[in-house]
Amino acid sequence: MNRPVVRLGRGLALLLAAAGIAAALEAWRTMPMGTADDPGPGVLPLVLGLAVGGLGVATALARGWPPAVPIERARALASVGAVVGWALALPYLGFALTTVAALIVLGRAIGPASVARLLMFALVAGGGASLLFRGLLKLPLPRGPWGW
């Protein structure tokens, strides 16, 4: 097995563990936890930070790391571009359209799929996210030039 790759992977896992623990500590320090009957807004970041920290430590200590697989540069760049493009386009195109477009690009980057399947997935997932965040949770999301 390639020792530098394993060492890098373990280092990144420890970095992830540190970030998770730091997030949990920050949530504990700055956010109200509430009670067992009425949890406060700090409970979820605390639990998620502890989970990420624990998984990072477990990954760093794991044995039998799989062999390194080369990353296809085009797929990686398309994925990063979709996420960055989503963040940049969000205020101008609105949540729904930007999310659907980003999901289509990410779907193409992940692997081969028919255009119809990708479009259907993106519409259902983007619409579901809009319904969840805007409709059920009443979060004020960017609407874009068309009002949706």
C-alpha positions in Angstrom: 0.0 0.0 0.0 1.2 3.5 -0.8 2.4 4.9 2.6 2.2 8.6 1.8 -1.4 8.3 0.6 -2.3 6.5 3.8 -0.5 9.1 5.9 -2.3 11.9 4.0 -5.6 10.2 4.5 -5.1 9.8 8.2 -3.9 13.4 8.5 -7.1 14.6 6.7 -9.2 12.4 8.9 -7.6 13.9 12.0 -8.2 17.4 10.5 -11.8 16.5 10.0 -12.0 15.2 13.6 -10.5 18.5 14.9 -13.0 20.5 12.9 -15.9 18.5 14.2 -14.8 18.8 17.8 -14.2 22.6 17.3 -17.7 23.0 15.9 -19.2 21.0 18.8 -17.2 23.1 21.4 -18.3 26.4 19.6 -22.0 25.2 19.7 -21.7 24.3 23.4 -20.0 27.6 24.2 -22.2 30.1 22.2 -25.6 28.5 21.5 -28.5 27.8 23.9 -29.0 24.0 24.5 -32.5 24.2 25.9 -33.9 21.4 27.9 -34.7 17.7 27.2 -38.3 18.6 26.6 -37.5 21.7 24.5 -34.1 21.4 22.8 -32.5 24.7 21.8 -30.8 25.6 18.5 -27.4 24.5 19.8 -28.3 20.8 20.1 -28.1 19.9 16.4 -24.7 21.5 15.8 -23.4 20.0 19.0 -24.5 16.5 18.0 -23.3 16.8 14.4 -19.9 18.2 15.5 -19.4 15.3 17.9 -20.5 12.8 15.2 -18.0 14.3 12.7 -15.3 14.4 15.3 -15.9 10.8 16.3 -16.0 9.6 12.7 -12.8 11.5 11.9 -11.0 9.8 14.8 -12.4 6.4 13.9 -11.3 6.8 10.3 -7.8 7.9 11.3 -7.4 4.8 13.5 -8.9 2.4 11.0 -6.8 -0.4 9.6 -6.9 -1.8 6.1 -7.2 1.5 4.1 -8.2 0.7 0.5 -5.7 1.4 -2.2 -5.7 4.9 -3.6 -7.9 5.5 -6.6 -6.9 8.3 -9.0 -9.4 11.1 -9.2 -10.6 12.2 -12.6 -9.7 15.8 -12.8 -12.7 16.8 -15.0 -15.2 15.2 -12.6 -13.6 16.8 -9.6 -13.5 20.3 -11.3 -17.2 19.9 -12.5 -18.2 19.0 -8.9 -16.4 22.0 -7.4 -17.6 24.2 -10.2 -21.2 23.2 -9.5 -21.0 24.0 -5.8 -19.2 27.3 -6.3 -21.6 28.2 -9.2 -24.5 27.4 -7.0 -23.3 29.8 -4.3 -22.6 32.5 -6.8 -25.8 32.2 -8.8 -28.1 31.8 -5.8 -28.9 35.5 -5.2 -29.5 36.1 -8.9 -31.4 33.0 -10.1 -33.1 32.0 -6.8 -32.9 28.8 -4.8 -35.1 26.5 -6.9 -33.5 27.1 -10.3 -30.0 27.2 -9.0 -30.4 24.0 -7.1 -31.9 22.2 -10.1 -29.0 23.3 -12.3 -26.4 22.4 -9.8 -27.9 18.9 -9.3 -27.9 18.3 -13.0 -24.2 19.3 -13.2 -23.3 17.2 -10.2 -25.2 14.3 -11.6 -23.3 14.4 -14.9 -20.0 14.7 -12.9 -20.8 11.6 -10.8 -21.4 9.3 -13.6 -23.3 8.5 -16.8 -27.1 8.9 -16.6 -29.7 9.7 -19.1 -30.7 13.4 -19.5 -34.3 12.5 -18.7 -33.3 10.7 -15.5 -31.0 13.5 -14.4 -33.7 16.1 -15.1 -36.3 14.2 -13.2 -34.0 13.7 -10.3 -33.0 17.4 -10.2 -36.6 18.6 -10.4 -37.8 16.3 -7.7 -34.9 16.9 -5.4 -34.8 20.7 -6.0 -38.6 21.0 -5.7 -38.5 18.9 -2.5 -35.7 21.1 -1.0 -37.7 24.2 -1.9 -40.9 22.7 -0.3 -39.0 21.7 2.8 -37.1 24.9 3.4 -39.5 27.5 2.0 -42.8 25.8 2.6 -42.5 23.7 5.8 -39.6 25.5 7.6 -40.6 29.0 6.3 -37.0 30.0 5.6 -36.6 33.1 3.4 -34.8 31.7 0.4 -33.8 33.8 -2.7 -36.6 33.7 -5.2 -34.8 34.9 -8.3 -36.1 37.1 -11.2 -39.2 34.9 -11.8 -40.5 34.9 -8.2 -39.7 31.2 -7.6 
